[in-house]
């Protein structure tokens, strides 16, 4: 009877350990799901940032080009006025 009780206690202990392990694995799985969702959100944010940065870069390029064209036009007009006189 004593050995039976010992075996039962050992089995109960192993069952308890296994239940703890199963809970830890499930918690880890949930944490991995959360991490995966955060990674997806981060990737989406990065794509949106890249699109926005490209749009701003193009806007700045056009603004710079317009300024250069205005300066060129002023220089050409000044040359025409100077040469015309």
Secondary structure, 3 states (H helix, E strand, C coil): CHHHHHHHHHHHHHHHHHHHHHHHHHHHHHHHHHHHHHHHHHHHHHHHHHHHHHHHHHHHHHHHHHHHHHHHHHHHHHHHHHHHC
